[in-house]
Each structure stands twice: as C-alpha cells, then as structure tokens.
Amino acid sequence: MPLITRKTVSDTYLTRVKATPLAVGFQFKPRNEVIGPLGVWKKVTFGAFDQECRLLSYGLMGLGIEPQDHIAILSTTRYEWALADIAILGAKAVTIPVYASNIADDIVFILNHSEAKLVFLEDARQFEKIIDRQNDLPHLKHIVLFEPGAMNLAMGRKDVLTLQALKELGRREQVKKPNQFEDNLTSAAPTDLITICYTSGTTGTPKGAMISHENMMSVLDDCVTVFKKQIQSETERLVAFLPASHIIGKVELLATFVFGWQECYAENFDRLIDNMMEIKPTIMFAVPRIFEKAHQTILANVRSGSRLEKEAFQWALRSGKEYFEPIWNDQKPKLIATTQYQAAKRTIFKKILSRFGGKLRFTICGGAPLPKDVGQIFQIIGLPILEGYGLTETSAPVTLNTLEHYKLGSVGRPLPEVSIKIADDGEILVKSKKVFCGYYKLPAETRDSFSSQWFHTGDIGYLDQDGFLFITDRKKDLIVTSGGKNIAPQKIENLAKNFPYIHQIVVHGDQRNFLTALVTLDRDRVIQYAQENNILFSEYSELIKNPKIKYLIQKDIDGLNSELASFETIKRFIILPRDFSIESGELTPSLKVKRGAINLKYKPELDSLYSAGNGTGS
C-alpha cells in the first residue's frame, strides 16, 4: 500500500480514499444502535469513511458554512470526531478543537474568541455546559450532536440537530452541487488554515495557534522520511485514546491517510488495556503517564508473585541490563549476554508484552518528560518508547527518537526539515515550516515569539555532541532563589517519580531562601502500606496526617534529595489530601502543571512552610 503525501492535507486525504477505498481505515465500538451493534468492533473502509464525510460536509455547506469559517468540536476522542474534522476540511472551513475536560467558562471563551459559527458536541454532558449560555455566544448559529439522545435537552430549539439530520441535509445539498466537496479539497492552498488549536495554557489565557496545510504537511512529510522503513501501512493498527483536541491527536488522525494504517478508537481510558487486548495494536501514540502507571503495575505484580516468579523477573531484568548497558554506551554486547537476553524475551518479557496485546513494536511518546528508568525498563522488555518534542506552535514534533537513532533521556534529534539552536540563556529556538502562522487575533504576542525567523519555544535545554536534544525545564518555570540560584523544578519533579509513594509533586521557592513542595501520594499504595503495618485510620485525610506516613514520605524526600545539589533539595513539604486535577484548575487539559495557579491557591500553606519554627513535613 503506498505512502501518500501531497502539498495539502486536503489533497493527501483525497488521494488516499481514491487509492485504497476498500482498505479498512478505522475501527470503533458504536455507542448507539443507530450506527451498529453495541460492544462489537465496527470496521470502516476509507471509501465508506469518505462517503459519510461527504454527506456531513455538504450538510455544513447547506447550513451556510463558507470557506475559512470556524467550526468547533467539543468531544472526547472517537470515530465521529474524525468524521467531523475531515467534513470541516471538505467545507474548506477551519477546525477549532476544544478539550472535553474544559469547564463551561473556558469553552465559552474559546467559542467566542474563535467566532465559531457551529459546534459539534459529543453528548448531553457537553451540551449542558453551554445550554444556558446562548446570550454569551453571539457568533454560534448551529449545534450538531454526536449522541442523538442528547436531543432531549434541545427543547425544540431549531439551531440544534443530530449528526444523522446533518447527513440528510447533506444528501439534498449534494444533488445541487455534486462537485463542490472535491473542488474544495483540490483548490486548498498550502497557506490556508486547517485548524486553530488553543494552547492549554500553564499561565494566563489560552491562545489560538493558527496551523496551515503547509505546517501540518511538513510534519507528515518528515514522519514518512524517518518511519518509511518501520511502518508497513495496511498491517499496522493503532489504538487511539489521546485527546483529539491536542495537536498530537491531530497528527495521529491525519497520518492515517498518509500511512494507510487502521485507527482504532478506544472506548475510554479505563477500557484501554481491554481494548488493546482485543485490537492487538502494533504502534501507539502515548504520554509518559501511561508507561509510569504500567511500570508501577508490573512491579506491583512482581511483588505480589511467588518467590520463583520474583527470581525469574529479576534474572530477566539483569539479563536485559547486561545486554543493553553496552548498547547505551555505544558498545557491542557480549555473546553470552545476547543469548541470555533472547531467552528472557521469549519467556518473561513475552508475558508482559501480551498485556499490551502482544503485537506492539514501538510507541511514540511526548507531552512531558519520561523518567529515564521507565524508558530503560520498557526497552529491556522489548517495547521501545520513542520520545519526541514539540509544541502546539510547532504543529507537534520537531525532534524525535527513532529506532535507528535512539538515546534514552533525550527527546531525539531534529526532524529532517527542522533547524534548532540554543540561545545564550539556554532557550530552545526552532526554525521550520512546521512553526505556526501566529496567534489568532494576537499580533503582538506573535511578534514577541520570534527573533528573526527563530521561534522561541520557552523551553530550556541543550544539544549533545550527537545532536540529541535534552529538555531541562520551562523558561518561565525556572525558580530563582533569594540567594540567586537558578533551579529547574521539572528536573526535581521528574526525579520524584522514581519514589514509590509520591504521586505528584510541585516544587516552590521562587525568591525564597530554600525549596519546599506540595506532595500528593499514591493513594492505593499508601493505604496498602497502612494495612500491612497496622496503621488504623477512618478517612484517607486522617491517614496522611499520621506520623508514620509522614516519616514514610520523608524517607522518599530524603532519597530524592540525595540525588540533588544542596541548593536544589526540598527542606519542607506538605502532603495534600487529593491529587491536582484539571477540574480544580491546577492542571491543563494536557496534564501540565499550572504552577502559578497552584502557588496562588496554596499560598497560605506554602507561606506556613517558611514561617519560623516550622519543622519538616506537615
């Protein structure tokens, strides 16, 4: 099956559906019986997808949508998201993705700022967020519901219709303009916008990054260059679960039309492992937290196993380290190490990989730093995690590890078309066709993001002698102590992930004389520890105040501090009763820490850690 890239996303899509119309491009489990039997994977060919898309696209035209109009999608990742996105493309309009986890005020802001004329809504839960906000949304003319059951909330509103009703409108419109869909696709220019992605914003108000056909095709072209030997097109299956509203979700969808693989939509995150067992994916796009949790689960299963199982795993792990340590140091492993490792792969590690479906060859990972030890263990198990780096403003990846060029702890080397340099203050600068067209309605912010043709990423890092990029922190997140020390909090926070009872940690200390931290715990593991050590409690909030638990966490903090310079060590900390979350405004929809919001929210607690006489812990 051919790999397909053209000058525009539109032409790439059209070429794919015409070249391989009978090949399966998508799989999903219908969520209502109108589409198909519930609980059964439905296969959709590229040709069938195109027929549905055309109807929806004509339906949009029938509602008066014109080229470069803005249309929002507010939904979790699912098959209908892909349909809506490509239908918008066919109407020559611009997609405005909105995270399903966003609160109502953020949704209203994005819909208003983007001047979206229509929004695709997933279900009643999303409809409820804007159902009473008509007066706040003067630009919004139409609402289209993925789930027909949500029409119960419409109460006779003429501006609300189902996906099926939009298709019926499209059938009538197609008769009037039978060539309009293809004319729109073929007439698209590389400089035309395809999406405005609102950055999730670790500080301040979200900004809309304008992405063009040329931006996205530059990413897809480079992906073909670096993966054409590893991806077998029609035999590849991906399980899609990352937010389609995120730029990497956009890349994953559009790459389906380039590579011709099968995009299989997970039912939800809780069903991900079950879906992987059913689909048996060969490649996966993921974020580090997936592997951190999987790593913890693997170790927990080993701890609960028999003595023989523990010894077998430790032997396999030692065999893997003896094999890979020379490779990590650019040397060749010894024959006996190779033989033992191959035996471990056929036995112990094969069982572990079977939990991911048994066919997964590699994963592409980004969005946050992956702890180095997690990357090492998964490489030993036989599942390379290829870390990459990019931003919404760079249309996703600008650097990537590949199977041929791979260095643990790095985010890979620049993609073929990308130039990277490090500024005098350590900031990473990028020059590439992938760099966005600017922030929507924010010309001053756009100008401030560039010096000459170099885009300022806001990230701090360095390039090693082999050209691999290493990220150390966000420029705005750097802590400057009252003693003048510059400290990268992400370095400390990433190291903390290696300690068993710490779940989340946010380091504080800007303009202070030492560092403190807010800590949340691995709730299940702490409760298990309490039960095993006869620590009585009635509520979890009571348990975390127990001196024995404080001492347990202090040992983790002491272990963390032993890996840090003295000025980087955490002197005091507070244990919080619940995790940081998106809903509470402490995390962005892509799970990045909103450091400013957290510092403001917990200011009294943080101030107390610097008061005279306050001891360690809390």
Secondary structure by P-SEA (a helix, b strand, c coil): ccccccccaaaaaaaaaaaccccccbbbbbcccccccccbbbbbcaaaaaaaaaaaaaaaaaacccccbbbbbbccccaaaaaaaaaaaaacbbbbcccccccaaaaaaaaaaacccbbbbccaaaaaaccccccccccccbbbbcccccccccccccccccaaaaaaaaaaaaaaccaaaaaaaaaccccccccccccccccccbbbbbbcaaaaaaaaaaaaaacccccccccbbbbcccccccaaaaaaaaaaaaccccccccccccaaaaaaaaaccccccccaaaaaaaaaaaaaaaaaccaaaaaaaaaaaaaaaaacccccccccccaaaaaaaaaaaacaaaaaaaaacccccbbbbccccccaaaaaaaaaaccccbbbbbcccccccccccccccccccccccccccbbbbbcccbbbbbbcccccccccccaaaaaaacccccccccccccccccbbbbbcccccccccccccccccaaaaaaaacccccccbbbbbbccccccccccccaaaaaaaaaaaaccccccaaaaaacaaaaaaaaaaaaaaaaaccccccccbbbbbcccccccccccccccccaaaaaaaaaaaaaaaaacccccccc
